[in-house]
């Protein structure tokens, strides 16, 4: 019962905090700036963990959230710097996971790494990224973001967590990924902002204190056959989607 209740509580918490950060951009800037400053010593301790991924992810997510909040609360949101930064931020975060998959070296990891590269290839146009200044909440929008791409990303990222951190961690990430996916079904253009805030809340606040959480206690056991099946599905899904995107671009004369 506890194993089921924990992801449900995470899901609800992330939806509630995302709504707060969506409605109050200045509060999100203040909150994550202060939290980053206070918890920085914990992140320094994470550098001693043999696995490089947790502390690299924590630092990149913290930086990304602060920059996003700055774009939402200043005139920098109207500049090309905003569009380029958001695009590069997403690409780099995908490449972090792709690099880890490639380093592990199992066939399932290779397939999922290829799926991650196809996500980058099929990303929407950079010039459709903007801060909606007409809206009272100044949300980040990506006009060319599709629901199919978001589903492909969600599937790819879940497979990555399953292969890298095991079954129990992947169950928790159903809640983390699902909370942003709910927002995508309501407004696909706002998905990336929701993903940044939900992942940031979960990863920065919870994983900044590994001695207080279950980091290191979560079993990393997983079924290789099931992992290969899901990685294959993720890869095929992205091959089909990326092929459609490339053909569509060619049809428009790009």
NORSUL-V790019 format. One record per pair of residues at least 6 apart in sequence whose C-alpha atoms are under 6 Angstrom apart, sorted by the first residue. I is the first residue (numbers start at 1). J is the second residue. Records with the same first field share a line. If there is no record, write none. Layout:
I = J / J
This chain:
7 = 172 / 175
11 = 175 / 179
14 = 198
15 = 179
18 = 197
21 = 28
23 = 137
29 = 66 / 69
42 = 208
46 = 55
58 = 204
61 = 200
71 = 77
72 = 138
77 = 131
83 = 129
98 = 113
101 = 109 / 113
102 = 110
108 = 228 / 231
111 = 231 / 235
112 = 231
115 = 235 / 238
122 = 242
124 = 144 / 145
128 = 142 / 143 / 144
129 = 141 / 142
130 = 140 / 141
131 = 138 / 139 / 140 / 141
132 = 138 / 139
140 = 193
141 = 189 / 190
142 = 189
143 = 189
145 = 189
156 = 234
161 = 170
162 = 170
165 = 220
166 = 220 / 221 / 222
167 = 222
180 = 194 / 195
183 = 191
184 = 191
